[in-house]
Amino acid sequence: MPKFGLVDSAQFRTTPCSTAHTLPLTDSNSINHVSKKEAWSKSKNSLQLAQYYKIKEQQAQERAMKTRALIADVDELVSADDNNRSETLAAEVKRLVAAEEARLKATYGSIKLPNTERKYMTDEVTALATAFKTNYQQLKAEKEVFIKQKEEERKRREEQEQKQRQEEERKKREAEEAERKRKAEEEEKKKKAEEEKRRKEQEEKQRRDQQAAADAAAQQAAAAAAAQQAQAQAAAQAQAQAQAQAQTQPAQTTSSQPPPTTATTGRKITSDTTAESIFASYHAEYNPLDVQLASMKTGADAAAKKVLLDIEREITPHAMGITPAVPRCRDKIEHICKILQKYSTDRLKYYHCMRTLARKLVANSAGTLPFANAAVGVHVGLIHVEFCKIWQYTMFLNCPYTVPRYISKQGLQPDEYNKKIMRKPNEDHALYCERMKNVCASLAAAIFTDVDLNLLPSSLQQNLGMKDNPIGLPIGWLWIASFLNLPQGAFQESVEVWTTVLVAFLTNCGYGLLAHYTSQFTALLKTVETQFLPFATSPQCPPQDSGCMAAYVAQLKDWLQSYNQGQLRPPSGSVLDQYATGQAGYDP
């Protein structure tokens, strides 16, 4: 650390700071008045003079030692670099100078010296004090300069640190802004990528829909050709099967063609017509429309989905609000016909409306409702003739036993077989039999229902497309004949289901078939009693649920017993309540 201009002890003796005085601090040889010794030696006071020189030499050595100590103290105080210590330095210098001056005066004051010598000694002490004072002032000035320099250096350092902080903050802000821009760009790129992905998905979906529509059209054409081929094959198969069964079981062979006395009901039944051929023709006609509707429901066109949903919301309350009362059924028929008429100009919407109505009628077919639903469905079919075809097609899709047709288990996995017979995953066998029975009961009720113009409002009676039941008793004859012509393997694989659907069929339309076909139908019932029933209860047909099977067999025996005793009555619920009292049944 700098000493504020101070020199070491040796230099201080000759050049104390910038003063022009030369201090005699080393030994007696450096004193200017040594040349006067000869003059003093001649003096009478030689003893006193010798004593003076001796004392003076000692005092000079003491002064040199004191001065060196003083200089060391000054250097130590200045090295501390402290303002308070600087003030202490000033006081200490003054004190030491004053003490030295007093000591010299006290020492020399007791010796008689010449005035010249006394004056010299006084000047020497004064020069010493002046030197110290001058050195202190210089030290103080240099101290102030040093402090000022330190303060300026501190300010420069603070300014540099502040500039550095500002620069760091600026760089930090720039980095944050760059990061924000980078994230915004990434987000924008991500958003554009998602939009591009959605656009491609929509284009791919539209392409698939177009491809599906084209495939559906091709399938429709292929199905139409297959239906014609199936009709021919079914006719040949039925004929071959009839001939084979005529050889093994002559009494069981039954013609699927209704007797000549059967009235025409709008559907032409020929010798080549089978229930399976009817289902094949309906499937070829309506399956492409179902495919198109399914693609619309799963497609990206929200407007098309909303139109389909609005149609369902419009038709469902009327379909689910049917009760076995004439006023209620008349009201529902009127509203449903108006809704169908509203959509009749658009083929797809018109089909979706009728298909929704058919689904609701089939689903809501428990208890006595099958006849109320049949009354509404049959009379709606008089105005909108195609509805009864769609209704029957819906029954076929929900229950394969309404055809009826044999679906063999051979070569099929359990899941595949359950899918073909419309059995839900993990569905209880008894519940499955009950559901199949309800659908067959709905078909039988539609077959049994007669046309009653009182159920049609006067505004609709002028727009009749048909005058007879579009489904009618010929379909009932076709069903029972197809049932009795099934191979024995069908009954052996699922005897409970076939037994319960036969009970549902005979219970709901057997009375009408017997009244219309009389002796011909009597022969069919004889086959059921003498051949089907014994075979179904034999060990050759082991049931999956013996309890359910026993109940179904008991119901069949009860119905056959009523027939044999001449006590058959119209089915319960077939006569609607005329006054909306909530009661329905047969009024003898």
C-alpha positions in Angstrom: 0.0 0.0 0.0 1.4 3.5 -0.8 2.9 5.5 2.0 1.6 8.9 0.8 5.0 10.2 -0.2 6.9 9.1 2.9 10.4 7.9 2.5 12.3 5.4 4.6 14.2 6.4 7.8 17.6 6.9 6.1 16.2 9.2 3.4 14.2 11.2 5.9 17.4 12.4 7.5 18.5 14.3 4.4 15.2 14.9 2.4 12.1 15.0 4.7 9.3 15.5 2.2 9.8 18.6 0.1 11.3 21.0 2.7 14.5 22.8 2.0 15.8 22.3 5.6 18.5 19.8 6.3 18.1 18.2 9.8 21.1 17.0 11.8 19.6 13.7 12.9 22.5 11.2 12.5 25.6 12.2 14.5 27.6 15.1 15.7 29.7 15.3 12.5 26.6 16.5 10.6 26.1 19.6 12.7 27.0 22.8 10.9 28.7 24.5 13.8 31.5 21.9 14.4 34.0 24.4 12.8 33.7 26.6 15.9 35.4 24.1 18.2 38.7 25.8 18.0 37.2 29.0 19.1 35.4 27.4 22.0 38.4 25.5 23.1 40.1 28.7 23.9 37.4 29.8 26.0 37.7 29.9 29.8 34.7 27.8 30.1 36.2 24.7 28.5 34.8 22.3 31.0 31.3 23.5 30.5 31.9 23.4 26.7 33.0 19.8 26.9 30.0 19.0 28.9 27.9 20.7 26.3 29.3 18.7 23.4 28.9 15.5 25.3 25.3 16.2 26.1 24.6 17.5 22.6 26.0 14.3 21.1 23.8 12.2 23.3 20.8 14.3 22.6 21.5 14.1 18.8 21.5 10.4 19.1 18.3 10.4 21.1 16.7 12.7 18.6 17.7 10.4 15.8 16.2 7.5 17.6 13.0 9.4 18.4 12.7 10.6 14.9 13.1 7.1 13.5 10.4 5.8 16.0 8.2 8.7 15.0 8.6 8.0 11.3 7.8 4.3 12.0 4.6 5.3 13.9 3.6 7.6 11.1 4.1 4.9 8.5 2.0 2.5 10.7 -0.8 5.0 11.1 -0.8 5.9 7.4 -0.8 2.2 6.4 -4.1 1.7 8.3 -5.9 3.7 5.6 -8.5 5.0 8.1 -9.8 8.6 8.4 -10.0 8.3 12.2 -6.4 6.9 12.3 -5.4 9.9 10.1 -6.7 12.3 12.6 -4.9 10.4 15.3 -1.7 10.7 13.2 -2.1 14.5 13.1 -2.5 14.7 16.9 0.4 12.4 17.5 2.8 14.3 15.3 1.9 17.6 17.1 2.3 16.0 20.5 5.7 14.4 19.6 7.0 17.6 18.1 5.8 19.7 21.1 7.4 17.2 23.5 10.7 17.1 21.7 10.8 20.9 21.5 10.0 21.1 25.2 12.6 18.5 26.1 15.3 20.3 24.1 14.5 23.6 25.6 14.5 22.1 29.0 17.8 20.4 28.4 19.6 23.3 26.7 18.0 25.8 28.9 20.2 24.7 31.9 23.4 25.2 29.9 24.9 28.5 29.3 25.4 28.8 25.6 26.4 31.6 23.4 23.5 33.4 21.9 24.5 32.2 18.5 24.4 28.6 19.6 21.2 29.1 21.5 19.6 30.6 18.5 20.8 27.7 16.3 19.3 25.2 18.7 16.0 27.0 18.6 16.1 27.1 14.8 16.9 23.4 14.8 13.8 22.6 16.8 11.7 24.9 14.8 13.0 23.3 11.6 12.2 19.9 13.0 8.6 20.9 13.8 8.2 22.6 10.5 9.4 19.5 8.7 6.9 17.4 10.5 4.1 19.8 9.9 5.0 20.1 6.2 5.2 16.3 5.9 1.8 15.9 7.7 0.1 18.4 5.4 1.5 16.6 2.4 0.4 13.3 3.9 -3.1 14.7 4.4 -3.3 16.1 0.9 -2.1 12.8 -0.5 -4.6 11.0 1.7 -7.4 13.1 0.4 -6.2 12.5 -3.2 -6.1 8.7 -2.4 -9.5 8.7 -0.8 -10.9 10.6 -3.8 -9.3 8.2 -6.1 -10.7 5.3 -4.1 -14.2 6.9 -4.2 -13.9 7.4 -7.9 -12.7 3.9 -8.4 -15.6 2.6 -6.2 -18.1 4.7 -8.3 -16.5 3.4 -11.5 -16.8 -0.2 -10.2 -20.4 0.4 -9.1 -21.2 1.9 -12.5 -19.5 -1.1 -14.2 -21.4 -3.5 -12.0 -24.7 -1.6 -12.8 -23.9 -1.7 -16.5 -23.1 -5.4 -16.2 -26.4 -6.1 -14.4 -28.3 -4.0 -16.9 -26.6 -5.9 -19.7 -27.4 -9.2 -18.1 -31.0 -8.2 -17.6 -31.2 -7.1 -21.2 -29.7 -10.4 -22.4 -32.2 -12.2 -20.0 -35.1 -10.3 -21.5 -33.9 -10.9 -25.0 -33.5 -14.7 -24.1 -37.0 -14.8 -22.6 -38.5 -13.0 -25.6 -36.7 -15.4 -27.9 -38.0 -18.3 -25.9 -41.5 -16.9 -26.0 -41.3 -16.4 -29.8 -39.9 -20.0 -30.2 -42.7 -21.5 -28.1 -45.3 -19.4 -30.0 -43.8 -20.6 -33.3 -43.8 -24.2 -32.0 -47.4 -23.8 -30.9 -48.4 -22.4 -34.2 -46.6 -25.2 -36.0 -48.3 -27.7 -33.8 -51.7 -26.1 -34.4 -51.1 -26.1 -38.1 -50.0 -29.8 -38.0 -53.2 -30.7 -36.0 -55.4 -28.8 -38.5 -53.6 -30.6 -41.4 -54.1 -33.9 -39.6 -57.8 -33.2 -39.1 -58.1 -32.1 -42.7 -56.4 -35.3 -43.9 -58.6 -37.4 -41.6 -61.7 -35.7 -42.9 -60.5 -36.3 -46.5 -59.7 -39.9 -45.6 -63.1 -40.3 -44.0 -64.9 -38.8 -47.0 -62.9 -41.1 -49.2 -63.8 -44.1 -47.1 -67.5 -43.0 -47.1 -67.5 -42.6 -50.8 -65.8 -46.0 -51.1 -68.3 -47.5 -48.7 -71.2 -46.0 -50.7 -69.7 -47.5 -53.8 -69.2 -50.8 -52.1 -72.7 -50.7 -50.8 -74.0 -50.0 -54.2 -72.0 -52.9 -55.5 -73.2 -55.1 -52.7 -76.7 -54.1 -53.3 -76.4 -55.2 -56.9 -74.7 -58.4 -55.9 -77.2 -59.0 -53.2 -80.1 -58.5 -55.7 -78.5 -61.1 -57.9 -77.8 -63.3 -55.0 -81.4 -63.0 -53.8 -82.6 -64.2 -57.2 -80.2 -67.0 -57.1 -81.1 -67.8 -53.5 -84.8 -67.9 -54.3 -84.1 -70.4 -57.0 -81.8 -72.4 -54.8 -84.2 -72.2 -51.9 -87.0 -73.4 -54.0 -84.9 -76.4 -55.3 -83.7 -77.1 -51.8 -87.2 -77.0 -50.4 -88.5 -79.3 -53.1 -85.6 -81.7 -52.5 -86.1 -81.5 -48.8 -89.8 -82.1 -49.1 -89.1 -85.1 -51.2 -86.6 -86.5 -48.8 -88.9 -85.9 -45.8 -91.8 -87.5 -47.7 -89.8 -90.7 -47.8 -88.7 -90.7 -44.2 -91.5 -88.8 -42.4 -94.5 -88.5 -44.8 -96.8 -87.0 -42.2 -94.4 -84.1 -41.4 -94.1 -82.8 -45.0 -96.1 -79.7 -45.3 -96.5 -77.4 -48.3 -95.2 -73.9 -47.7 -97.8 -72.6 -50.2 -101.1 -71.6 -48.5 -104.2 -73.6 -49.5 -106.1 -72.4 -52.5 -108.7 -70.9 -50.2 -106.3 -68.3 -48.9 -107.2 -64.7 -49.7 -104.8 -62.4 -51.4 -103.3 -59.8 -49.0 -101.0 -57.8 -51.2 -98.0 -60.2 -51.2 -98.0 -62.8 -53.9 -97.2 -66.2 -52.3 -96.3 -68.8 -54.9 -95.0 -72.4 -54.7 -91.4 -71.1 -54.8 -91.9 -68.6 -51.9 -90.2 -69.4 -48.6 -89.7 -67.4 -45.5 -86.0 -67.4 -46.1 -86.4 -66.1 -49.7 -88.6 -63.2 -48.4 -85.8 -62.4 -45.9 -83.2 -62.5 -48.6 -85.1 -60.1 -50.8 -85.7 -57.7 -47.9 -82.0 -57.9 -47.0 -80.9 -57.1 -50.5 -83.2 -54.1 -50.7 -82.7 -52.5 -47.3 -79.2 -53.5 -46.1 -77.5 -50.9 -48.4 -79.7 -48.2 -46.8 -78.7 -49.4 -43.4 -75.0 -49.2 -44.4 -75.5 -45.7 -45.7 -77.2 -44.6 -42.5 -74.5 -46.1 -40.3 -71.8 -44.2 -42.3 -73.8 -41.0 -41.7 -74.0 -41.6 -38.0 -70.3 -42.2 -37.7 -69.2 -39.6 -40.3 -67.9 -36.1 -39.8 -71.1 -34.4 -41.1 -72.7 -32.9 -38.0 -75.7 -31.6 -39.9 -76.5 -35.1 -41.3 -76.2 -36.5 -37.8 -78.6 -33.9 -36.4 -81.2 -34.6 -39.1 -81.2 -38.3 -38.2 -81.3 -37.6 -34.5 -84.2 -35.1 -35.0 -86.2 -37.8 -36.9 -85.6 -40.3 -34.1 -86.7 -37.8 -31.5 -89.8 -37.0 -33.5 -91.0 -40.5 -34.0 -90.0 -42.2 -30.7 -92.5 -40.5 -28.4 -95.4 -41.7 -30.6 -94.0 -45.2 -31.0 -93.4 -45.6 -27.2 -96.8 -44.0 -26.3 -99.0 -46.7 -27.8 -101.6 -48.3 -25.4 -104.3 -51.0 -26.1 -107.1 -48.4 -26.5 -108.8 -47.4 -29.8 -108.6 -43.6 -29.2 -105.0 -43.7 -28.3 -104.1 -45.9 -31.3 -106.0 -43.7 -33.7 -104.2 -40.6 -32.4 -100.8 -42.3 -32.8 -101.6 -43.6 -36.3 -102.5 -40.0 -37.3 -99.4 -38.4 -35.9 -97.1 -41.1 -37.3 -98.6 -40.9 -40.8 -98.1 -37.2 -40.8 -94.4 -37.6 -39.8 -93.8 -40.2 -42.5 -95.6 -38.0 -45.1 -93.3 -35.1 -44.2 -90.2 -37.1 -45.0 -91.6 -39.1 -47.9 -89.9 -37.0 -50.6 -86.4 -38.0 -49.3 -85.7 -41.7 -49.7 -83.1 -42.0 -47.0 -84.9 -39.9 -44.4 -88.2 -41.7 -45.2 -86.5 -45.1 -44.7 -84.8 -43.9 -41.5 -88.2 -42.8 -40.1 -89.9 -46.1 -40.9 -86.9 -48.1 -39.6 -86.9 -46.2 -36.3 -90.7 -46.8 -35.9 -90.2 -50.5 -36.6 -87.3 -50.8 -34.1 -89.5 -49.2 -31.3 -92.5 -51.5 -32.1 -90.3 -54.6 -32.0 -88.5 -53.5 -28.8 -91.7 -52.7 -27.0 -93.5 -56.0 -27.5 -94.0 -57.5 -24.1 -97.3 -58.4 -22.4 -100.5 -57.3 -24.3 -98.7 -54.6 -26.2 -97.9 -56.7 -29.3 -101.6 -56.4 -30.5 -101.7 -52.6 -29.8 -98.4 -52.2 -31.7 -99.7 -54.5 -34.4 -102.9 -52.4 -34.8 -100.8 -49.2 -35.2 -98.2 -50.8 -37.5 -100.7 -52.6 -39.7 -102.9 -49.5 -40.2 -99.8 -47.3 -40.8 -98.8 -49.9 -43.5 -102.2 -49.3 -45.2 -101.1 -45.7 -45.9 -97.4 -46.2 -46.2 -97.3 -49.7 -47.8 -93.5 -50.1 -47.5 -93.6 -49.9 -43.8 -94.8 -53.4 -43.2 -92.0 -54.8 -45.3 -89.5 -52.8 -43.2 -91.2 -53.8 -40.0 -91.0 -57.5 -41.0 -87.4 -57.0 -42.0 -86.6 -55.6 -38.6 -88.2 -58.6 -36.9 -86.0 -60.9 -39.1 -82.9 -59.0 -38.0 -83.7 -59.2 -34.3 -84.9 -62.8 -34.3 -83.7 -65.4 -36.8 -86.7 -67.6 -35.6 -89.2 -65.3 -37.3 -88.0 -66.5 -40.7 -87.7 -69.4 -39.5 -84.4 -70.9 -40.6 -81.8 -73.4 -39.3 -78.4 -72.0 -38.3 -76.1 -74.9 -37.6 -73.3 -74.8 -34.9 -71.0 -76.9 -37.1 -67.9 -75.0 -38.2 -68.7 -71.9 -36.1 -67.0 -70.6 -33.0 -69.3 -69.9 -30.0 -69.1 -66.1 -30.5 -69.8 -66.4 -34.3 -72.8 -68.7 -33.6 -74.2 -66.4 -30.9 -73.9 -63.5 -33.3 -75.8 -65.3 -36.0 -78.6 -66.3 -33.7 -78.7 -62.7 -32.3 -77.7 -63.7 -28.8 -76.1 -60.9 -26.7 -72.7 -61.5 -25.0 -73.1 -63.2 -21.6 -76.9 -63.2 -22.0 -78.7 -65.7 -19.8 -80.3 -68.6 -21.8 -83.8 -68.1 -20.2 -83.7 -64.3 -21.0 -82.6 -65.1 -24.6 -85.5 -67.5 -25.0 -87.9 -64.9 -23.6 -86.6 -62.2 -25.9 -87.0 -64.4 -29.0 -90.5 -65.4 -27.9 -91.5 -61.7 -27.6 -90.3 -60.9 -31.2 -92.2 -64.0 -32.5 -95.3 -62.9 -30.6 -95.0 -59.5 -32.2 -94.9 -61.1 -35.7 -97.8 -63.4 -34.8 -99.9 -60.4 -33.5 -99.2 -58.6 -36.8 -100.4 -61.7 -38.7 -103.6 -62.0 -36.7 -104.6 -58.3 -36.8 -107.5 -57.5 -39.0 -108.0 -54.1 -40.7 -110.4 -51.8 -38.8 -111.1 -48.6 -40.6 -112.4 -47.1 -37.4 -108.7 -46.8 -36.3 -108.0 -44.5 -39.3 -108.9 -40.9 -39.1 -111.3 -39.8 -41.9 -108.5 -37.7 -43.4 -106.4 -40.9 -44.0 -109.1 -43.2 -45.2 -109.0 -41.6 -48.6 -105.3 -42.4 -49.0 -105.3 -46.1 -48.5 -102.6 -47.9 -50.4 -104.0 -51.3 -49.5 -107.3 -52.6 -48.0 -106.0 -55.8 -46.4 -103.3 -56.5 -43.8 -100.0 -56.2 -45.7 -98.6 -59.1 -43.6 -101.7 -61.3 -43.1 -102.4 -64.9 -42.5 -100.5 -66.2 -45.6 -97.3 -65.3 -43.8 -98.5 -67.3 -40.8 -99.1 -70.3 -43.0 -95.6 -69.9 -44.5 -94.1 -69.7 -41.0 -95.7 -72.8 -39.6 -95.0 -74.8 -42.8 -91.3 -73.7 -42.7 -91.1 -74.6 -39.1 -92.4 -78.1 -39.6 -90.1 -78.6 -42.6 -86.9 -77.8 -40.6 -84.4 -80.7 -40.2 -84.3 -82.5 -36.9 -80.8 -81.1 -36.2 -82.4 -77.6 -35.7 -84.5 -78.9 -32.8 -81.7 -81.0 -31.4 -79.4 -78.0 -31.0 -81.8 -75.5 -29.5 -85.1 -77.3 -28.7 -86.1 -74.8 -25.9 -86.0 -71.8 -28.3 -88.0 -73.5 -31.0 -90.5 -74.7 -28.5 -91.1 -71.3 -26.9 -91.4 -69.5 -30.3 -93.9 -72.1 -31.4 -95.9 -71.5 -28.3 -95.8 -67.7 -28.9 -96.8 -68.2 -32.5 -99.8 -70.5 -31.8 -100.9 -68.5 -28.8 -101.1 -65.2 -30.8 -102.2 -66.3 -34.3 -103.2 -70.0 -34.1 -106.8 -69.1 -33.5 -106.9 -66.9 -36.7 -105.1 -69.6 -38.8 -107.5 -72.3 -37.6 -110.5 -70.1 -38.3 -109.2 -69.3 -41.8 -107.6 -72.5 -43.0 -109.7 -75.0 -40.9 -109.0 -78.5 -42.0 -105.6 -77.7 -43.6 -104.4 -76.1 -40.4 -105.8 -78.9 -38.4 -103.4 -81.3 -40.3 -100.5 -79.1 -39.3 -101.6 -79.1 -35.7 -101.8 -82.9 -35.8 -98.2 -83.0 -37.0 -97.1 -80.7 -34.2 -98.9 -82.9 -31.6 -97.9 -86.3 -32.9 -94.5 -85.7 -34.3 -92.8 -82.5 -33.0 -93.9 -82.7 -29.4 -92.8 -86.3 -28.9 -89.5 -85.7 -30.6 -88.8 -82.4 -28.7 -89.4 -84.2 -25.4 -87.3 -87.3 -26.3 -83.7 -87.9 -25.2 -82.6 -87.0 -28.8 -83.2 -83.3 -27.9 -81.4 -82.6 -24.6 -82.4 -79.1 -23.4 -79.9 -76.6 -22.1 -82.3 -75.6 -19.3 -84.6 -78.4 -18.3 -86.7 -76.1 -16.1 -87.5 -73.7 -18.9 -88.1 -76.6 -21.3 -90.7 -78.1 -19.0 -92.5 -74.8 -18.7 -92.6 -74.4 -22.5 -93.8 -77.9 -23.1 -96.6 -77.5 -20.5 -97.7 -74.3 -22.3 -97.8 -76.1 -25.7 -99.7 -79.0 -24.2 -102.2 -76.6 -22.6 -102.8 -74.9 -26.0 -103.2 -78.2 -27.9 -105.6 -79.4 -25.2 -107.7 -76.3 -25.6 -107.7 -76.9 -29.3 -108.7 -80.6 -29.0 -111.5 -79.7 -26.6 -112.8 -77.0 -28.9 -112.1 -74.3 -26.3 -109.8 -72.0 -28.2 -110.4 -68.3 -27.8 -108.9 -65.3 -29.5 -105.6 -64.3 -27.9 -105.6 -62.1 -24.8 -105.2 -58.4 -25.8 -106.3 -58.9 -29.4 -109.4 -56.8 -28.9 -108.6 -53.1 -28.1 -110.4 -51.1 -25.5 -113.0 -49.0 -27.3 -113.4 -46.4 -24.6 -109.8 -45.8 -23.4 -110.4 -47.4 -20.0 -107.1 -49.0 -20.0 -108.5 -52.5 -20.3 -107.9 -54.8 -23.3 -108.7 -58.4 -24.0 -111.2 -60.7 -25.8 -114.9 -59.7 -25.5 -117.0 -62.8 -26.1 
